[in-house]
Amino acid sequence: MAARSRVRLMAFIAVLFAFFATGSRAAQVPVLLWSSESLPPLASPAAGHITSNDQLTAYLHSALGSGPHTVLLFLQDKLSKDDFTVFGGVFGNKQDSAFQNLEAALQSSSSVTLPGLEWSGSSAVPALLQEKLGVSPLLVDADTLSHLSINTSVSNLLLINLPYCTDLHKSCKEVLRDNDEIIGKVLSIMKAKNVPYTAMYTGLQPSRVISETSMSNQPAGRSLLQAVVPDVKPPIMYNGTGGPCIMLWAQNLNVSLSRTSEWIDLAAQTPSLSGSVCNATNSRLVLNYESGFILSFFMSQRFYPVSARNWSTLDSVQLQSSSLTESFIGSRSIYAPAEYSFHCQSVSSFQDTLLVPNNTTSQWRLNFVDFQIQGFGLANGTDFSNASDCAGFFTPGIWMGLLTSLLMLYIFVYGLHMIMRLNTMDRFDDPKGPSISVPQSD
């Protein structure tokens, strides 16, 4: 039962890491914490969230409060979420995990898992622990630790360096299994010494950094190697006081001032962003074009108790030409979780309407092709967050198929029910005997 529980725990950690790995493209390293005493609870982060160094500092302040603490820092040369997924034994080979001692420690102790800690060139964990504990790290291994006298009246920071897959004579799984044995041996020594401790397992840098390129950068279908892929224009980005806060990209930003006039593609022009503002609850992106058009996007963010999360909406789009202005309402159809961007292949005001004209008699039209916008939560810097697409899961064809199938199933069940209710005669007329008489009176 214990082995099965450890397998389930490692499977949960790997699935959790894999789930959060899809939320961001920034380089990150996982962090596992456990303690022989107790750790304060940590709320589960939102999908795609990357823990910042400030958030880790705040948690360590609550976990390592007043009083002396002994901290074991298992610092591996490289570590990523994929190492737990590939070598954790959770997909088809559960009995051959490379982290058996780590699984047992997490299961038997108070533990906290941070799937992704931001990494910007060097690990900040040793510096954070050194600043919090007020002591310099002491480099030890399992052999020196067994002969080391630990003074529990003062704080101690014990650093155990672990290698990664650099040995040509050993596979990555063998190296990680050897590291896991070192972790188990160190924990056994601490238990034998009866010294309370808090342990942390993380990496000096990520072992895998996968650059996710947008699908718009890739040619559709097969193409010759000699074919030149056209350059994709960069997104429109507005920088606030703390960095990028609004991003917009569209293949075409078509506007028309009447039903008979030609379309004007504003995406082919370079706008200025004067008049744009952004804060925690409202964002406004103003695109000023030399042709005289001004295209403005008004976005807001608010908390909805029903879903228990923040949602951002594109409240309206305003088009101004000369002295005329027209507004289009988008809050009913254009929305996404606050930490996501919104994407739609076609955003128009006249067909499959997502932008509803505020003035129903207006002749002005908008048609945005391959449209993506994000006004909040730009944690990835110069990249969009995961997109919430406007395409619904249940299309009209799927609804028609479901309703037709349900109707046919109802007819089949009703007919089967009628057949089961049929009763056969239990008495038959005997030609040699008296005929059966049925009384007619009540």
Helices and strands as residue ranges (DSSP letters): H 2-21, E 28-35, H 53-63, E 70-76, H 81-87, H 100-108, E 110-118, H 125-133, E 138-139, H 142-146, E 156-162, H 172-192, E 198-203, G 215-217, E 236-240, E 243-249, E 252-256, E 264-265, G 266-268, E 277-278, E 282-288, E 293-304, E 309-321, E 324-329, E 335-337, E 341-348, E 356-357, E 365-374, E 387-389, H 396-420
